[in-house]
Amino acid sequence: MKNKWDNPWFVIPVLLFFNAGFLAAYLIPYGREILLFNNLREEPFNSFFRFVTLLGEFYPFVIFGLAAAFWRFRYAVLIALAGLITLPTVYVLKEQIGADRPITWFNNRGARESVVTVPEEFLNTGQTSFPSGHTTAAFGLYSVLSLILVDKYRRWSLLFALAAILVGVSRVFLVQHFLSDILAGAALGLLVGWLVGRIDQMPFFQRLHVLDRGILRSSSSAA
């Protein structure tokens, strides 16, 4: 399995995202990025980003994990590892850092009325904003998928990169996170993807040849 960083279909859009994100974070005052979306929080954007944000939840891990199991159990395990590493890591960081969620931040400054929100969207409050868990999960999962498909289906990595990026944008649009939260989440997710790739290259993991079977392959062998 090649290194996903050899795949420009994944690397280029991700690098563009980080460059644009850090430039925006430098030019736009903290919190202002939430207000910049005020005029866009209407249909069809509301429905679009409410759907997109689901791509950073546990559903894609289950769907892609089950699909991968039909191909190779090894790939399903890698996807599961990405989720299992992400969940406790994000939880610990959120608890330790304790950054205000956007709506809490604006409330504390008496500026809640300045924020236009998406109707019926549940707004997380408290001090669990940094880093963005959805963004971490998305970049972790889709970087692992890019790693899995880099040999034969590398162009699919463009869709995975765009999905991860849009998940990050959706968190700001839905008033769940600040720009700095999603940039940190993206970097953390890529680190998770790198770690999963390193685990895959470990000798003991490579020697588990049973993982190179899949549901379809096992069925074929049995027949």
N, C-alpha and C positions, 0 to 999 in steps of 0.2 A: 504494500500500500504506500503510495507516494505521500509526500508532505503536502498538506492543503495550501501552504504558502507558495507552492509552485504553480498554483492555479490562479491566473489573472482574473478569471471570471468571478472569483470570490474576493480576491485581495483588492482589486482596484476600487470597486464600489465601497468596500469597507474603509479603505484609506481615504476616499473622498468624503465619506461620512464623518470620519474623525477630524479631517482638516476643516470641513465646514462647521462642525460642532464646536471645535476649540476656538475657531475664529469668532463664531457667534457668542460663545461664552465670554470672550475677551471684550467684544464690542457692546453686548447687551447687558445692562445691569441685572443682577440677580433678581428673579421674580418677574421681570419685564417680559420674558419669553412666554409666560402664561397668558399675559394680556394681549400679546400679538396675535393670538388665535381667536380672540373674542368675536370678531366679525365673521369668522369661518365656522363657528359652532352652530351650524344649522344643517338641514338635510341638503344633499346626501352625505355630507362629510361626517355627521354624527354617527349614522349607521355604519358607514365604512370603517371608521376608526374603532367603534365598539366591536366590530367583527375582527378587525386586524389584531386588536389587543389579545384576543383569544389564542392567537398563534404563539403567545408567550406563556401560556398556562400549561397544565399537565396533559390536556387532551392530545396535543401533537406528539408528546412523548409516547403516549399509549398507542396512538395510531401508527406512527412510524416504527415504533418498537415491534408491534405485532406484524407489520408488513415486512420488516427486516428479518423476523424469525422464519418467515417462509423462504427467505433467500439464504441467510446464514445466521446461526445463533450468535456468532461472534459479534455481528453488527448490532443485534438486539441488546447484547450485554453492554456494548459501548454506549448506546443510547441511554440505557438504564443508568450506567455509571455517571453520565453527564447530569442526569436529574438528581441522583443521590448525592453528588458532590455539591451541586448548586444549592439545594434546599438548606442544609445546615450552615453553609458558608454565608449565604445571604442573611439568614436569620441572626447569626452571631454578629455580623457587621452592623446590621440595622440596630440591634440592641446596644451595641457598644458605642456607636456614633451618635445615635439619638437626634437626627436632624428632623426638623418640622416638616410635615407634609404641606404641600402648597396651600390648601384651604386653611390649615391651622396657622400657617405663616401669615396669610393675609388677615385672618381673624385677629391675630395678636397685634396687628398694626392698624386695626380699625378700617381696613380697606376691603372687606369682604364684598361689598356692593360693587366693586370695580371689576369683579371676575364674572364673566358669563360662563355658565356651566352647561353641560349636556343634560337635557331633561332625562329624569329617571336613572341617571348614572349615580351609583353609590360612591360617595367621596370618602376615601380613607382619611382619617384624622390622626393626630398624635405625632409621635416622633420616630416614625419608621420610613423615612423618605429615602435615605442614602444607604446603599445603592438601590437602583430599581431592580426588583426581583424579576419582573417580567422580561426586562431587557437582558438581564444576565442569563435567564433561562433560554431566551430566543437565540442569543449569540452562541451560547454553549451548545444547544441542540443543533442549530443549523451549520455551525462550523464543523461539528462531528459528522453531519450528513454530507457536507462538502468533502470531508476527509474520506468517507466511505465511497463516494462516487467519483473521486478525482481521477481514477484510472480510465474509466470508460465513458462516464457521463458528466464530464467536467463542466459543460455549459449549463447544466442544471444548477450549478453553484451560484449563478447570477440570481436565480429566483430565490435561493436560500438567503443570499446576502441581502436582497431587497426586502424579504420577509422580516429578517432580523432588524433591519434599519427602520422599517415601518412600525414594528412593534415599539421601538424606542420612541418614535415620533408620537405614536398614539398615546403614550403615557403622559406626555406633556399636553397634548390636545385634550385629553380627558381630565386634566387638572389633578393628576395623581402624583406626578413627579416634576422636578425641575430639570433643566438641561444638564446640569452637573451630575444629577442622579443617573440619567440614562447613559452619559458618557462613561461614568464609572462602571455601570452595569455592563456596558458593551465590552469594556476592557477586561472585566472580570470574567465575562462569558467566554471571551477568546482564550483567556488563561485556562478556563475549565476545558475547553476544546483541545488546547495544547496538552494538558495533563492527561486527558483521555487518550490522545494519540501516543503519548509516551508509554502509557500503560499497555496499549496495544502492541508496542514494540518490545516489551519485556520478554525475555526468554521463556519464563514460566507460562506466560499467557499464550505465547506462540506455540508452545508444546501441547496445549489443550486442543488436540486435533478434533475432538468431538464437537467443538464450537464451529468448525468449518462445515458442518452439516447444517441443513435447514429442514423445515417441515416438508417442503416439496422434495428435497433430495432424500430425506429419510423414507418418505412414502414410495419414491421410485425404487429405492434399494430394497424395501420390503416386498414390493411387487415382483 
